[in-house]
Amino acid sequence: GPFALFQTFADAIKILTKELIIPAGADRGVFVMAPVLMVAVAIAVWAVIPLGPTGLQVVDLDIGAFYVVAISSLAPFSMIMAGWSSRNKYAEVGAFRAVSQIVGYEIPQVLALLIPVMLSGSLSLQSIIRAQDVPYILVAPVAALVFFLASAAEVGRLPFELAEADSEIVAGFFTEYSGMMFGAFYLGEFINNLTASVVFSVLFLGGWRGPWVDQVPLLGIVWLMLKALLVFNVLVLFWAAMPRLR
């Protein structure tokens, strides 16, 4: 297609029609549940994301920021499940590397998250957005940078992709996966990339706030997605432009 735009659809059809192979020695139940948990965790975070001023949110929790951190911390369980149930040493090593990286970077991420929480005086994501008359990226640029880099490590973007370094340990914790279960892990990763961009936009870029949102609340979705797309493009730029560090 023009500019290879149809490649994505071709890849989607290909991965849906590929044979699903489960290793003979694998723990079938855990093996199948791992990618399901990965996608479920990635989607569950969106329950508290405010897409607009009022009504454009599944639930406005008083502890929304804590919910995001708590749900995100479930992702390592799916990685351990995938690596252990595969009965493959490469997959196990990949799972250990992925989990240790995520646990390690969660600490600076949570510490940076506390800055917008303290500035707004609330754990509610809606309240954090409403408190940003000046975007917190300008008020606390160091916290924003730390949170962004920790988020990049959490989603495994370059230069933090060592957990799945295919030149060293095949494909990380999902070495033995094929077909749509392999696709589910990839889907979860891309949702996590988008989610990390949206959460950063909510915490440091004012979320849905922008011109004319008070008159047309649905514009909040547009502003939030534009800000998230800007952050997402930086993540993609990391992936496309940085060299492979060994």
VEXDREN-263352 format. One record per residue (C-alpha): residue in three letters; x, y, z. Coordinates in steps of 0.05 Angstrom, whole numbers, plus 5000, padded with zeros to 4 digits. Layout:
BEGIN
PT / ALA / X / Y / Z $
...
***
This chain:
BEGIN
PT / GLY / 5000 / 5000 / 5000 $
PT / PRO / 5020 / 5074 / 4997 $
PT / PHE / 5077 / 5088 / 5047 $
PT / ALA / 5068 / 5016 / 5070 $
PT / LEU / 5005 / 5036 / 5108 $
PT / PHE / 4971 / 4968 / 5096 $
PT / GLN / 5029 / 4931 / 5129 $
PT / THR / 4996 / 4936 / 5197 $
PT / PHE / 4933 / 4902 / 5172 $
PT / ALA / 4974 / 4848 / 5138 $
PT / ASP / 5013 / 4835 / 5202 $
PT / ALA / 4948 / 4831 / 5242 $
PT / ILE / 4917 / 4780 / 5194 $
PT / LYS / 4982 / 4740 / 5194 $
PT / ILE / 4987 / 4736 / 5270 $
PT / LEU / 4913 / 4717 / 5277 $
PT / THR / 4921 / 4659 / 5228 $
PT / LYS / 4987 / 4631 / 5254 $
PT / GLU / 4987 / 4564 / 5290 $
PT / LEU / 4985 / 4567 / 5366 $
PT / ILE / 5039 / 4521 / 5393 $
PT / ILE / 5044 / 4502 / 5467 $
PT / PRO / 5109 / 4467 / 5487 $
PT / ALA / 5100 / 4395 / 5510 $
PT / GLY / 5129 / 4408 / 5579 $
PT / ALA / 5093 / 4473 / 5592 $
PT / ASP / 5042 / 4485 / 5647 $
PT / ARG / 4984 / 4496 / 5600 $
PT / GLY / 4938 / 4534 / 5647 $
PT / VAL / 4990 / 4584 / 5670 $
PT / PHE / 5019 / 4588 / 5599 $
PT / VAL / 4951 / 4609 / 5571 $
PT / MET / 4932 / 4657 / 5628 $
PT / ALA / 4997 / 4698 / 5624 $
PT / PRO / 4980 / 4737 / 5560 $
PT / VAL / 4908 / 4745 / 5584 $
PT / LEU / 4932 / 4777 / 5648 $
PT / MET / 4980 / 4822 / 5610 $
PT / VAL / 4925 / 4851 / 5566 $
PT / ALA / 4875 / 4855 / 5625 $
PT / VAL / 4924 / 4896 / 5667 $
PT / ALA / 4939 / 4942 / 5608 $
PT / ILE / 4865 / 4956 / 5597 $
PT / ALA / 4846 / 4961 / 5672 $
PT / VAL / 4888 / 5023 / 5682 $
PT / TRP / 4842 / 5062 / 5636 $
PT / ALA / 4784 / 5056 / 5686 $
PT / VAL / 4809 / 5118 / 5724 $
PT / ILE / 4837 / 5159 / 5666 $
PT / PRO / 4796 / 5225 / 5660 $
PT / LEU / 4781 / 5238 / 5587 $
PT / GLY / 4744 / 5303 / 5601 $
PT / PRO / 4716 / 5349 / 5655 $
PT / THR / 4656 / 5308 / 5679 $
PT / GLY / 4624 / 5243 / 5658 $
PT / LEU / 4681 / 5223 / 5612 $
PT / GLN / 4712 / 5174 / 5660 $
PT / VAL / 4693 / 5104 / 5682 $
PT / VAL / 4704 / 5120 / 5755 $
PT / ASP / 4735 / 5179 / 5791 $
PT / LEU / 4770 / 5145 / 5849 $
PT / ASP / 4796 / 5186 / 5907 $
PT / ILE / 4859 / 5144 / 5903 $
PT / GLY / 4865 / 5144 / 5827 $
PT / ALA / 4940 / 5154 / 5825 $
PT / PHE / 4950 / 5097 / 5875 $
PT / TYR / 4904 / 5053 / 5832 $
PT / VAL / 4947 / 5065 / 5771 $
PT / VAL / 5010 / 5045 / 5809 $
PT / ALA / 4976 / 4984 / 5841 $
PT / ILE / 4947 / 4957 / 5776 $
PT / SER / 5011 / 4969 / 5737 $
PT / SER / 5050 / 4929 / 5789 $
PT / LEU / 5010 / 4867 / 5769 $
PT / ALA / 5045 / 4864 / 5701 $
PT / PRO / 5107 / 4828 / 5728 $
PT / PHE / 5063 / 4770 / 5750 $
PT / SER / 5044 / 4756 / 5677 $
PT / MET / 5118 / 4758 / 5659 $
PT / ILE / 5137 / 4709 / 5713 $
PT / MET / 5078 / 4664 / 5694 $
PT / ALA / 5099 / 4665 / 5621 $
PT / GLY / 5173 / 4652 / 5634 $
PT / TRP / 5163 / 4598 / 5686 $
PT / SER / 5106 / 4560 / 5652 $
PT / SER / 5144 / 4556 / 5586 $
PT / ARG / 5196 / 4507 / 5615 $
PT / ASN / 5249 / 4545 / 5575 $
PT / LYS / 5313 / 4571 / 5607 $
PT / TYR / 5317 / 4630 / 5560 $
PT / ALA / 5245 / 4650 / 5577 $
PT / GLU / 5259 / 4643 / 5652 $
PT / VAL / 5321 / 4687 / 5647 $
PT / GLY / 5281 / 4737 / 5606 $
PT / ALA / 5226 / 4738 / 5659 $
PT / PHE / 5275 / 4750 / 5716 $
PT / ARG / 5308 / 4807 / 5677 $
PT / ALA / 5241 / 4839 / 5659 $
PT / VAL / 5213 / 4835 / 5730 $
PT / SER / 5277 / 4861 / 5763 $
PT / GLN / 5278 / 4920 / 5715 $
PT / ILE / 5205 / 4937 / 5728 $
PT / VAL / 5211 / 4931 / 5803 $
PT / GLY / 5274 / 4972 / 5803 $
PT / TYR / 5244 / 5030 / 5762 $
PT / GLU / 5178 / 5030 / 5800 $
PT / ILE / 5213 / 5063 / 5859 $
PT / PRO / 5235 / 5127 / 5824 $
PT / GLN / 5169 / 5127 / 5785 $
PT / VAL / 5127 / 5127 / 5849 $
PT / LEU / 5172 / 5180 / 5881 $
PT / ALA / 5163 / 5225 / 5820 $
PT / LEU / 5088 / 5211 / 5821 $
PT / LEU / 5085 / 5239 / 5892 $
PT / ILE / 5104 / 5308 / 5867 $
PT / PRO / 5039 / 5323 / 5829 $
PT / VAL / 5001 / 5289 / 5886 $
PT / MET / 5032 / 5336 / 5937 $
PT / LEU / 5024 / 5397 / 5891 $
PT / SER / 4950 / 5384 / 5880 $
PT / GLY / 4937 / 5356 / 5950 $
PT / SER / 4898 / 5297 / 5922 $
PT / LEU / 4907 / 5226 / 5895 $
PT / SER / 4848 / 5235 / 5848 $
PT / LEU / 4871 / 5243 / 5775 $
PT / GLN / 4813 / 5290 / 5761 $
PT / SER / 4834 / 5335 / 5819 $
PT / ILE / 4907 / 5333 / 5795 $
PT / ILE / 4885 / 5357 / 5726 $
PT / ARG / 4841 / 5413 / 5754 $
PT / ALA / 4897 / 5437 / 5798 $
PT / GLN / 4944 / 5448 / 5739 $
PT / ASP / 4932 / 5521 / 5721 $
PT / VAL / 5006 / 5516 / 5703 $
PT / PRO / 5026 / 5447 / 5676 $
PT / TYR / 5068 / 5411 / 5728 $
PT / ILE / 5122 / 5397 / 5676 $
PT / LEU / 5139 / 5471 / 5684 $
PT / VAL / 5131 / 5471 / 5759 $
PT / ALA / 5171 / 5406 / 5772 $
PT / PRO / 5212 / 5390 / 5709 $
PT / VAL / 5260 / 5342 / 5745 $
PT / ALA / 5201 / 5301 / 5772 $
PT / ALA / 5171 / 5300 / 5702 $
PT / LEU / 5237 / 5276 / 5671 $
PT / VAL / 5246 / 5222 / 5724 $
PT / PHE / 5174 / 5198 / 5715 $
PT / PHE / 5182 / 5196 / 5639 $
PT / LEU / 5247 / 5157 / 5640 $
PT / ALA / 5220 / 5108 / 5693 $
PT / SER / 5157 / 5099 / 5650 $
PT / ALA / 5200 / 5085 / 5589 $
PT / ALA / 5236 / 5031 / 5630 $
PT / GLU / 5169 / 5002 / 5654 $
PT / VAL / 5144 / 4992 / 5583 $
PT / GLY / 5212 / 4966 / 5558 $
PT / ARG / 5228 / 5020 / 5507 $
PT / LEU / 5299 / 5034 / 5485 $
PT / PRO / 5348 / 5042 / 5519 $
PT / PHE / 5313 / 4999 / 5571 $
PT / GLU / 5295 / 4939 / 5527 $
PT / LEU / 5347 / 4891 / 5555 $
PT / ALA / 5293 / 4848 / 5585 $
PT / GLU / 5275 / 4825 / 5514 $
PT / ALA / 5344 / 4832 / 5481 $
PT / ASP / 5333 / 4785 / 5423 $
PT / SER / 5407 / 4785 / 5406 $
PT / GLU / 5422 / 4757 / 5475 $
PT / ILE / 5363 / 4717 / 5502 $
PT / VAL / 5320 / 4703 / 5440 $
PT / ALA / 5255 / 4742 / 5458 $
PT / GLY / 5253 / 4748 / 5533 $
PT / PHE / 5197 / 4718 / 5574 $
PT / PHE / 5152 / 4702 / 5514 $
PT / THR / 5203 / 4662 / 5475 $
PT / GLU / 5157 / 4601 / 5469 $
PT / TYR / 5095 / 4639 / 5449 $
PT / SER / 5065 / 4639 / 5380 $
PT / GLY / 5002 / 4659 / 5343 $
PT / MET / 4952 / 4704 / 5378 $
PT / MET / 4982 / 4692 / 5448 $
PT / PHE / 5046 / 4723 / 5422 $
PT / GLY / 5003 / 4777 / 5392 $
PT / ALA / 4969 / 4789 / 5460 $
PT / PHE / 5037 / 4804 / 5492 $
PT / TYR / 5053 / 4853 / 5436 $
PT / LEU / 4983 / 4884 / 5442 $
PT / GLY / 4993 / 4891 / 5517 $
PT / GLU / 5061 / 4925 / 5505 $
PT / PHE / 5033 / 4976 / 5457 $
PT / ILE / 4973 / 4991 / 5502 $
PT / ASN / 5022 / 5001 / 5559 $
PT / ASN / 5062 / 5050 / 5516 $
PT / LEU / 4998 / 5090 / 5501 $
PT / THR / 4976 / 5085 / 5574 $
PT / ALA / 5044 / 5111 / 5599 $
PT / SER / 5038 / 5170 / 5551 $
PT / VAL / 4967 / 5186 / 5575 $
PT / VAL / 4985 / 5180 / 5649 $
PT / PHE / 5045 / 5227 / 5638 $
PT / SER / 4998 / 5276 / 5602 $
PT / VAL / 4949 / 5273 / 5661 $
PT / LEU / 5002 / 5283 / 5714 $
PT / PHE / 5047 / 5335 / 5682 $
PT / LEU / 5014 / 5365 / 5620 $
PT / GLY / 4946 / 5383 / 5647 $
PT / GLY / 4909 / 5323 / 5618 $
PT / TRP / 4844 / 5344 / 5582 $
PT / ARG / 4853 / 5418 / 5598 $
PT / GLY / 4856 / 5464 / 5537 $
PT / PRO / 4821 / 5520 / 5500 $
PT / TRP / 4744 / 5515 / 5493 $
PT / VAL / 4738 / 5452 / 5536 $
PT / ASP / 4691 / 5488 / 5583 $
PT / GLN / 4643 / 5503 / 5524 $
PT / VAL / 4652 / 5435 / 5490 $
PT / PRO / 4672 / 5381 / 5541 $
PT / LEU / 4685 / 5329 / 5486 $
PT / LEU / 4744 / 5371 / 5464 $
PT / GLY / 4778 / 5346 / 5528 $
PT / ILE / 4788 / 5279 / 5494 $
PT / VAL / 4822 / 5313 / 5435 $
PT / TRP / 4869 / 5354 / 5479 $
PT / LEU / 4888 / 5294 / 5521 $
PT / MET / 4901 / 5251 / 5460 $
PT / LEU / 4943 / 5305 / 5427 $
PT / LYS / 4986 / 5312 / 5489 $
PT / ALA / 4991 / 5236 / 5496 $
PT / LEU / 5010 / 5230 / 5422 $
PT / LEU / 5066 / 5280 / 5433 $
PT / VAL / 5094 / 5238 / 5491 $
PT / PHE / 5083 / 5174 / 5451 $
PT / ASN / 5123 / 5203 / 5393 $
PT / VAL / 5182 / 5214 / 5440 $
PT / LEU / 5179 / 5141 / 5461 $
PT / VAL / 5177 / 5120 / 5388 $
PT / LEU / 5235 / 5167 / 5373 $
PT / PHE / 5275 / 5131 / 5427 $
PT / TRP / 5259 / 5065 / 5395 $
PT / ALA / 5276 / 5087 / 5324 $
PT / ALA / 5336 / 5132 / 5334 $
PT / MET / 5377 / 5103 / 5392 $
PT / PRO / 5432 / 5053 / 5379 $
PT / ARG / 5431 / 4984 / 5409 $
PT / LEU / 5472 / 4987 / 5472 $
PT / ARG / 5507 / 4924 / 5496 $
***
